[in-house]
Amino acid sequence: MGKLKTRRAAAKRFNVTGTGKFKRAKAYKSHILEKKSPKRKRNLRKATLVAKSYIETVRKMCPFV
């Protein structure tokens, strides 16, 4: 069996919290910002946790993180 490798793109996008959950940035904050309200843009700045249904997928992509 070959070595386990981390998917580098995923490793750059996720961080692990102290309790082992994955933290991620929110989407829709990169462009077309004029029509989005200030409140919406402000809330998109905050980080959030990966949903339970995706945790196993992220863990497989980042086995050593």
Secondary structure as UniProt FT lines:
FT   HELIX           8..13
FT   STRAND          15..16
FT   TURN            18..19
FT   STRAND          22..24
FT   TURN            34..35
FT   HELIX           38..45
FT   STRAND          48..49
FT   HELIX           52..61
FT   TURN            63..64
//
